[in-house]
Amino acid sequence: MKWVLLVDDSATDRQLLRYNFDWYGYRSIEAANGLEGLEQARNCKELNLIISDAGMPVMDGFQFLQSVKHDPALRKIPFIFYSAVYTSRQDGELALRMGARAFIAKPKGREEFWTEVCKALLEPEASFPPPRPRTIDNEEFVLEHSRILGSKR
């Protein structure tokens, strides 16, 4: 059985994602923000995939990704963003530099979303641009994260 962690502050969006992953044979666990997601990820010993929104209260998706990629027990779990607000090229580039496998803009139909998830999971990580380290240090993260948050205000 494959397990996916669905992290989104919208209960409706989590429900739609859960139905989609159920359809394809995944079991899911859910969290309403990155902090809850981090706790769920650490408690699930068989986690195969993380799908996360970017804009959430408490701990946003970028902070969540930064925490996941700096945790030795979690860093190899594929992480995919699925966001409606953070959809610019710069948002996606930061996510990929931080180690996300893909950055998918909401909304997507069930089949289109599933195709993009499969593509991200099947392609070798090396094919994702740009050719920079798979994790970024905290100082660079704070600067980039602040820039992105500032551009959304």
C-alpha positions in Angstrom: 0.0 0.0 0.0 1.3 3.5 -0.9 0.8 6.4 1.4 0.5 10.1 0.5 0.4 13.1 2.9 -2.0 15.8 1.8 -1.2 19.2 3.3 -3.6 22.1 2.6 -5.4 24.6 4.7 -8.6 24.0 2.6 -10.6 21.0 3.8 -12.4 20.9 0.4 -9.1 20.8 -1.5 -7.8 18.0 0.8 -11.0 16.1 0.2 -10.7 16.4 -3.6 -7.0 15.3 -3.4 -7.9 12.4 -1.1 -10.6 11.2 -3.6 -8.1 11.4 -6.4 -5.4 9.4 -4.6 -8.0 6.9 -3.3 -9.0 6.3 -7.0 -5.4 5.4 -7.8 -5.0 3.1 -4.8 -3.2 5.3 -2.4 -4.0 5.7 1.3 -3.9 9.2 2.6 -3.2 11.2 5.7 -4.0 14.9 6.0 -2.8 18.1 7.6 -4.1 21.6 7.5 -0.7 23.4 7.6 3.0 22.7 7.3 3.6 22.2 11.0 0.9 19.5 11.2 2.3 18.1 8.0 5.7 17.8 9.5 4.3 16.0 12.5 2.3 13.6 10.3 5.3 12.9 8.1 7.5 12.1 11.1 4.8 9.7 12.5 4.1 7.8 9.2 6.8 5.2 8.7 5.6 4.2 5.2 5.1 7.7 3.5 5.7 7.6 -0.3 4.7 11.1 -1.3 3.9 14.5 0.0 1.5 16.9 -1.8 1.4 20.4 -0.3 -0.2 23.7 -0.8 2.2 26.7 -0.7 0.1 29.3 1.1 -1.0 28.2 4.5 -1.2 29.6 8.0 1.2 28.6 10.9 3.8 27.1 8.6 3.5 27.7 4.8 4.5 25.2 2.2 7.9 26.6 1.5 8.8 26.5 5.2 7.4 22.9 5.3 9.5 21.9 2.3 12.6 23.4 3.9 12.0 21.4 7.1 11.3 18.2 5.2 14.5 18.5 3.1 16.7 19.2 6.1 15.3 16.2 8.1 17.4 13.1 7.3 14.4 10.8 7.9 12.2 12.7 5.4 14.4 14.3 2.8 14.0 11.5 0.2 10.2 11.5 0.2 9.1 13.1 -3.1 7.4 16.5 -2.4 5.1 18.1 -4.9 3.5 21.6 -4.5 -0.1 22.1 -5.6 -0.9 25.8 -5.3 -3.4 28.3 -6.5 -1.8 31.5 -5.1 1.9 30.8 -5.5 2.0 30.1 -9.2 4.7 32.4 -10.7 7.8 31.1 -12.4 9.9 32.3 -9.5 7.7 30.4 -7.0 8.2 27.2 -9.0 11.9 27.8 -9.4 12.4 28.3 -5.7 10.4 25.1 -4.9 12.5 23.1 -7.4 15.8 24.5 -6.0 14.6 23.5 -2.5 14.1 20.0 -3.6 10.4 19.7 -4.7 9.9 17.3 -7.6 7.2 19.5 -9.2 5.2 22.6 -8.8 1.6 22.2 -10.1 -0.8 25.1 -10.4 -4.4 24.7 -9.2 -6.9 23.9 -10.4 -6.4 20.8 -12.5 -8.8 18.1 -13.5 -8.4 14.7 -11.9 -6.7 13.1 -14.9 -4.5 16.2 -15.8 -3.4 16.4 -12.1 -2.6 12.7 -12.0 -0.6 12.9 -15.2 1.6 15.7 -13.8 2.1 13.8 -10.5 3.1 10.6 -12.4 5.5 12.6 -14.7 7.2 14.2 -11.6 7.6 10.8 -10.0 8.8 8.9 -13.0 11.3 11.5 -14.4 14.8 11.4 -12.8 15.3 14.2 -10.3 18.3 15.4 -12.3 16.0 16.5 -15.1 14.5 19.3 -13.0 16.0 22.8 -13.6 18.0 24.7 -12.5 21.2 22.8 -11.8 21.6 24.0 -8.2 21.9 22.1 -4.9 18.8 20.0 -4.0 18.5 21.9 -0.7 19.3 25.5 0.1 20.8 26.8 3.3 18.6 28.7 5.8 20.0 32.1 4.9 19.2 31.8 1.2 15.8 30.3 2.1 14.9 33.3 4.4 15.9 35.7 1.6 14.0 33.9 -1.2 11.0 33.2 1.0 10.7 36.8 2.1 10.9 37.9 -1.5 8.1 35.6 -2.6 5.9 36.6 0.3 6.5 40.2 -0.4 5.5 39.8 -4.1 2.1 38.3 -3.0 1.0 41.4 -0.9 
